[in-house]
Amino acid sequence: MFRRQRSKEPRNHPKRTRRGLSLIEAVLVSLLAVIAVDQIVEMLNRELVRKAAREEYRLLDDAAAAGAAFLERDLFGNLATARDSARQITLSQLTGAGLWSPAKPLVSRRKRDIEIWYLSVETDSILVFAVAATAVSPPSLPEADAATDAIGWISPLQPEKITGPGVDYAISPLLLSSAPDSFVPGAAVALRHLSLERDALPYLYRTGIAGREDLNTMATDLIMGGNDIIGVGNLATSTLVAGTANIDQITASQVDVTGQLTAQTVTSTGEITADSGSFTSSITAATVATGTLTTSQLTATDADVTTLRATDHIVAGSMTVSGAVTAERIDTPRLETDTIAAGTVAAGQTTATNLSVDAATIRSLYVNSCTGC
């Protein structure tokens, strides 16, 4: 068999030619590239504007919160000063009150000054505005942000309102008549609302408010947990229960001391009950007796009582009176003093320099001078 030999001559195939982009294609690609770059740049610019706006909104929110805290310190007074027109809170006022850092200026990243204004919109409430002063181009509506509170803007289409996420506040005619120049279309605004019922009345005030004594009145017990109350001038109370009391003056209908009472003067219209008492000035009370005054030691310049009794005895070391004991009745197992002036003296033993009584029942008496004995 014979095999057919293949011809070694090259076949006549058409050659493929390589070529570049045509001029039209190159121009089209360039245009697409320019458009893409422009889009990217525009997106970046929009994001920068949005970031600057968000930071401005948060600065507004912080400023409104600082302004509200400043007004809360004297909400009653600020209500009275802002009834007729809007009042401004300055940066120096906030920094002076410790509510704003001096290193944190009230200028946003959008180069707008932040101003804080407040107005008494009702008889018992204040509205606080933190405003990004002057219009901005392009204006932008605040976006919802969990980090901020009530933020809105003054729309060019609705210049009489502040609108935004969760904000739809119609600016009152009073504010429009006295509004500062910063309340213009395009301005961003953060709001805070303060009311007496919510922000003032539920609290106990450190200083008195004229005509509102109820704001300095507690309706519950004050538990100090072992800590001190310092600087009390006069203490007026129906009942005082204390382990140890070091007091210049007590005026009370009843004093109940379980430990020791040390005072210059004690004045009581009711009972005085104590384990021991030391009085550098005097005792004035309706009754001083066992169950009323139970004492192992009583020291006083003057004791002026209706009835004086002691469970132990009244003598130097137990009771020392440099002046006089004046009482309707003195009933004790033993009494030792310089001078006694009493209607009745009932004692087991009495030692006195001068004893003047109308009636005395005494088992043993040692005196230098006795009148009416």
C-alpha positions as CSV (number, residue, x, y, z in Angstrom):
1,M,0.0,0.0,0.0
2,F,1.1,3.4,-0.8
3,R,0.7,6.3,1.7
4,R,-0.2,9.6,0.4
5,Q,2.4,12.1,1.2
6,R,1.4,15.5,2.6
7,S,2.5,18.4,0.7
8,K,5.1,20.4,2.6
9,E,4.0,23.6,1.1
10,P,2.5,26.1,3.5
11,R,-1.1,26.6,3.5
12,N,-2.5,29.9,2.3
13,H,-4.1,31.1,5.7
14,P,-5.0,34.8,6.2
15,K,-2.7,36.5,8.8
16,R,-4.3,38.1,11.9
17,T,-3.3,41.7,12.3
18,R,-3.0,43.4,15.8
19,R,-4.0,47.0,16.2
20,G,-4.5,49.6,19.1
21,L,-7.7,51.6,20.1
22,S,-9.0,53.8,17.5
23,L,-9.2,57.6,18.1
24,I,-12.9,57.4,18.9
25,E,-12.4,54.6,21.3
26,A,-9.6,56.4,23.1
27,V,-11.7,59.5,23.4
28,L,-14.6,57.5,24.8
29,V,-12.4,55.8,27.4
30,S,-10.9,59.1,28.4
31,L,-14.4,60.6,28.9
32,L,-15.5,57.6,31.0
33,A,-12.4,57.9,33.1
34,V,-13.0,61.6,33.6
35,I,-16.6,61.0,34.5
36,A,-15.6,58.3,37.0
37,V,-13.0,60.5,38.6
38,D,-15.5,63.3,38.9
39,Q,-18.0,61.0,40.4
40,I,-15.5,59.7,43.0
41,V,-14.4,63.3,43.8
42,E,-18.0,64.4,44.2
43,M,-18.8,61.4,46.4
44,L,-15.7,62.2,48.6
45,N,-16.8,65.9,48.8
46,R,-20.3,64.9,49.7
47,E,-19.0,62.6,52.4
48,L,-16.7,65.3,53.7
49,V,-19.6,67.8,53.8
50,R,-21.8,65.2,55.6
51,K,-19.0,64.5,58.1
52,A,-18.5,68.2,58.8
53,A,-22.3,68.6,59.1
54,R,-22.5,65.7,61.6
55,E,-19.8,67.1,63.7
56,E,-21.5,70.5,63.6
57,Y,-24.8,68.9,64.8
58,R,-23.0,67.2,67.6
59,L,-21.3,70.5,68.6
60,L,-24.7,72.1,68.6
61,D,-26.1,69.4,70.7
62,D,-23.3,69.7,73.3
63,A,-23.8,73.5,73.3
64,A,-27.5,73.2,73.9
65,A,-26.9,70.8,76.7
66,A,-24.4,73.1,78.3
67,G,-26.7,76.1,78.0
68,A,-29.6,74.1,79.6
69,A,-27.3,73.1,82.5
70,F,-26.3,76.7,83.0
71,L,-29.9,77.9,83.1
72,E,-30.9,75.1,85.5
73,R,-28.7,76.6,88.2
74,D,-31.2,79.4,88.5
75,L,-34.3,78.4,86.6
76,F,-36.6,80.7,88.5
77,G,-34.5,83.7,87.9
78,N,-33.8,82.9,84.3
79,L,-37.6,82.5,83.7
80,A,-38.1,86.1,84.8
81,T,-35.3,87.6,82.8
82,A,-36.3,86.0,79.4
83,R,-40.0,86.7,79.3
84,D,-39.9,89.6,76.8
85,S,-37.1,88.7,74.4
86,A,-34.4,86.1,73.7
87,R,-31.3,86.3,75.8
88,Q,-27.8,85.0,74.9
89,I,-25.5,82.8,76.9
90,T,-21.9,83.6,76.0
91,L,-18.9,81.3,75.8
92,S,-17.3,83.1,78.8
93,Q,-20.4,82.4,80.9
94,L,-20.2,78.7,80.1
95,T,-16.5,78.4,80.7
96,G,-16.7,80.5,83.9
97,A,-19.4,78.0,85.1
98,G,-17.2,75.1,84.3
99,L,-19.6,73.8,81.7
100,W,-17.5,74.3,78.6
101,S,-13.8,73.7,78.0
102,P,-11.8,76.9,77.0
103,A,-9.9,74.7,74.5
104,K,-13.2,73.9,72.8
105,P,-14.3,77.0,70.8
106,L,-17.9,77.5,69.6
107,V,-16.9,77.3,66.0
108,S,-17.9,74.3,63.8
109,R,-15.9,72.6,61.1
110,R,-18.2,74.4,58.6
111,K,-16.7,77.6,59.9
112,R,-19.9,78.7,61.6
113,D,-20.1,80.4,65.0
114,I,-22.3,78.6,67.5
115,E,-24.6,80.9,69.5
116,I,-26.7,79.9,72.5
117,W,-30.0,81.7,73.1
118,Y,-32.9,81.1,75.5
119,L,-36.5,82.3,75.7
120,S,-39.3,82.0,78.2
121,V,-42.0,80.5,76.0
122,E,-44.5,79.9,78.8
123,T,-44.9,81.0,82.4
124,D,-43.1,77.9,83.7
125,S,-40.7,76.8,80.9
126,I,-37.7,77.9,78.9
127,L,-36.6,77.0,75.4
128,V,-32.8,76.8,74.7
129,F,-31.5,77.3,71.2
130,A,-28.0,76.5,70.0
131,V,-27.7,78.0,66.6
132,A,-25.1,77.6,63.8
133,A,-25.0,81.3,63.0
134,T,-25.4,82.5,59.4
135,A,-26.6,80.5,56.4
136,V,-24.4,77.9,54.7
137,S,-24.1,76.9,51.1
138,P,-25.3,74.4,50.3
139,P,-27.8,74.1,53.2
140,S,-28.4,70.6,54.5
141,L,-31.2,69.0,56.5
142,P,-29.8,67.3,59.6
143,E,-29.8,63.5,59.5
144,A,-31.1,61.3,62.2
145,D,-28.2,60.6,64.7
146,A,-28.5,58.6,67.9
147,A,-25.6,60.7,69.4
148,T,-27.7,63.9,69.2
149,D,-31.0,65.0,70.6
150,A,-33.4,67.5,69.0
151,I,-31.5,68.9,65.9
152,G,-33.2,70.8,63.1
153,W,-32.7,73.6,60.6
154,I,-34.5,76.7,59.4
155,S,-35.6,75.7,55.9
156,P,-35.5,78.4,53.1
157,L,-39.0,77.1,52.2
158,Q,-40.3,77.3,55.8
159,P,-38.3,80.1,57.6
160,E,-40.9,80.2,60.3
161,K,-40.2,76.7,61.5
162,I,-37.3,74.5,62.8
163,T,-37.6,71.1,61.2
164,G,-35.5,67.9,61.3
165,P,-35.5,64.3,62.5
166,G,-38.1,64.3,65.3
167,V,-38.3,68.2,65.3
168,D,-41.1,70.3,64.0
169,Y,-41.1,73.5,66.0
170,A,-42.9,76.6,64.9
171,I,-41.0,79.7,66.0
172,S,-43.3,81.8,68.1
173,P,-44.2,85.3,67.1
174,L,-42.4,86.6,70.2
175,L,-39.2,85.0,69.0
176,L,-39.6,86.2,65.5
177,S,-40.0,89.8,66.8
178,S,-36.8,89.5,68.9
179,A,-34.9,86.8,67.0
180,P,-31.1,87.4,66.6
181,D,-29.6,87.7,63.2
182,S,-28.4,84.1,63.4
183,F,-31.9,82.8,62.9
184,V,-31.8,82.7,59.1
185,P,-32.7,80.1,56.5
186,G,-30.0,77.5,56.3
187,A,-29.0,77.8,60.0
188,A,-28.9,74.5,62.0
189,V,-30.5,74.6,65.5
190,A,-30.4,72.3,68.5
191,L,-33.2,72.7,71.1
192,R,-33.6,71.9,74.8
193,H,-36.8,72.5,76.7
194,L,-36.7,73.2,80.5
195,S,-39.8,73.2,82.7
196,L,-40.3,73.9,86.3
197,E,-42.4,70.8,86.8
198,R,-39.8,68.5,85.4
199,D,-36.4,70.2,86.0
200,A,-36.9,72.3,89.2
201,L,-39.8,71.3,91.4
202,P,-38.8,67.7,92.1
203,Y,-35.4,68.7,93.6
204,L,-34.2,70.0,97.0
205,Y,-32.4,73.3,96.7
206,R,-29.2,74.3,98.5
207,T,-30.2,77.9,98.7
208,G,-33.6,79.4,99.5
209,I,-36.0,80.5,96.7
210,A,-38.1,83.5,97.7
211,G,-41.7,82.5,98.1
212,R,-41.0,78.8,97.5
213,E,-40.1,77.5,100.9
214,D,-41.4,74.1,99.8
215,L,-38.3,73.7,97.7
216,N,-36.1,73.6,100.8
217,T,-38.4,71.2,102.7
218,M,-37.8,67.5,102.8
219,A,-40.6,65.0,103.0
220,T,-38.5,62.1,104.0
221,D,-35.8,61.1,106.5
222,L,-32.2,62.1,105.9
223,I,-29.9,59.1,106.5
224,M,-26.3,60.3,106.8
225,G,-24.8,56.8,107.1
226,G,-22.5,57.9,110.0
227,N,-21.4,61.1,108.3
228,D,-21.4,64.6,109.9
229,I,-23.7,67.5,109.4
230,I,-21.5,70.6,109.9
231,G,-22.2,74.3,110.3
232,V,-25.8,74.1,111.7
233,G,-26.7,77.5,113.3
234,N,-30.0,77.0,115.1
235,L,-31.6,73.5,115.3
236,A,-35.4,73.6,115.7
237,T,-36.9,70.1,115.9
238,S,-39.7,68.2,117.7
239,T,-37.4,65.2,118.5
240,L,-33.6,64.9,118.5
241,V,-32.1,61.4,118.9
242,A,-28.3,61.4,119.1
243,G,-25.5,59.3,120.4
244,T,-23.3,62.4,121.0
245,A,-24.3,66.0,120.5
246,N,-21.9,69.0,120.7
247,I,-24.2,71.9,120.1
248,D,-24.1,75.6,121.0
249,Q,-27.8,76.0,121.3
250,I,-30.8,73.6,121.1
251,T,-34.4,74.8,120.9
252,A,-36.8,71.9,120.9
253,S,-40.0,70.6,122.3
254,Q,-38.2,67.2,123.1
255,V,-34.6,66.2,123.1
256,D,-33.7,62.5,123.4
257,V,-30.0,61.8,123.6
258,T,-28.8,58.2,124.1
259,G,-25.1,59.1,124.6
260,Q,-23.8,62.4,125.9
261,L,-25.1,65.9,125.4
262,T,-22.6,68.8,125.5
263,A,-23.9,72.3,124.9
264,Q,-23.6,75.9,126.1
265,T,-27.4,76.4,126.4
266,V,-30.3,74.0,126.2
267,T,-33.8,75.4,126.0
268,S,-36.6,72.9,125.8
269,T,-40.4,73.3,126.2
270,G,-40.8,69.6,126.7
271,E,-38.6,66.8,128.0
272,I,-34.8,66.4,128.1
273,T,-33.7,62.8,128.3
274,A,-29.9,62.0,128.4
275,D,-27.5,59.6,129.9
276,S,-25.2,62.5,130.9
277,G,-25.2,66.2,130.4
278,S,-22.6,69.0,130.5
279,F,-23.9,72.5,130.3
280,T,-21.5,75.5,130.5
281,S,-24.2,78.1,130.6
282,S,-27.7,77.0,131.8
283,I,-30.6,74.6,131.6
284,T,-34.1,75.9,131.1
285,A,-36.8,73.2,130.9
286,A,-40.3,72.5,132.1
287,T,-39.2,69.2,133.7
288,V,-35.8,67.7,134.4
289,A,-36.4,64.3,136.1
290,T,-35.8,60.6,135.8
291,G,-37.5,59.6,132.6
292,T,-37.1,63.1,131.5
293,L,-33.4,63.7,132.3
294,T,-31.5,60.6,133.4
295,T,-28.0,61.7,134.2
296,S,-24.9,60.4,136.0
297,Q,-23.2,63.9,135.6
298,L,-24.8,67.3,135.2
299,T,-22.8,70.5,135.1
300,A,-24.4,73.9,134.7
301,T,-24.0,77.5,135.7
302,D,-27.7,77.8,136.5
303,A,-30.5,75.2,136.7
304,D,-34.0,76.7,136.5
305,V,-36.6,73.9,136.5
306,T,-40.0,73.0,137.9
307,T,-38.9,69.6,139.2
308,L,-35.3,68.3,139.5
309,R,-34.6,64.7,140.2
310,A,-31.6,62.4,139.8
311,T,-31.3,58.6,140.1
312,D,-27.9,58.9,141.8
313,H,-27.3,62.0,143.9
314,I,-26.7,65.6,143.2
315,V,-23.2,66.6,144.5
316,A,-19.9,67.8,143.2
317,G,-18.9,65.3,140.5
318,S,-22.5,64.5,139.8
319,M,-24.0,68.0,139.7
320,T,-22.1,71.2,140.2
321,V,-24.0,74.5,140.2
322,S,-21.9,77.6,140.7
323,G,-25.0,79.8,140.9
324,A,-28.3,78.8,142.3
325,V,-30.8,75.9,141.9
326,T,-34.3,77.3,141.7
327,A,-37.0,74.7,141.7
328,E,-40.5,74.1,143.1
329,R,-39.3,70.7,144.3
330,I,-36.0,68.9,144.6
331,D,-36.1,65.2,145.3
332,T,-32.8,63.3,145.7
333,P,-31.1,61.0,148.1
334,R,-28.2,63.5,148.5
335,L,-27.8,67.2,147.6
336,E,-24.7,69.3,147.9
337,T,-24.6,72.9,146.7
338,D,-23.8,76.5,147.7
339,T,-27.3,78.0,147.5
340,I,-30.7,76.4,147.3
341,A,-33.9,78.4,146.9
342,A,-36.9,76.1,146.8
343,G,-40.5,75.7,148.0
344,T,-39.8,72.1,149.1
345,V,-36.6,70.2,149.6
346,A,-36.9,66.4,150.1
347,A,-33.4,64.9,150.6
348,G,-31.7,62.1,152.5
349,Q,-28.6,64.3,153.2
350,T,-28.1,68.0,152.4
351,T,-24.8,70.0,152.7
352,A,-25.2,73.7,152.0
353,T,-23.7,77.1,152.9
354,N,-27.0,78.8,152.7
355,L,-30.4,77.0,152.7
356,S,-33.6,79.0,152.4
357,V,-36.8,76.9,152.2
358,D,-40.5,77.1,153.1
359,A,-40.6,73.5,154.0
360,A,-38.0,70.8,154.2
361,T,-38.1,67.1,154.9
362,I,-34.5,66.1,155.6
363,R,-33.1,63.2,157.6
364,S,-29.6,64.8,158.0
365,L,-28.7,68.4,157.5
366,Y,-25.3,70.1,157.7
367,V,-25.4,73.9,157.2
368,N,-23.6,77.1,158.2
369,S,-26.8,79.2,157.9
370,C,-30.4,78.1,157.8
371,T,-33.4,80.4,157.5
372,G,-36.8,78.9,158.3
373,C,-35.4,75.6,159.6
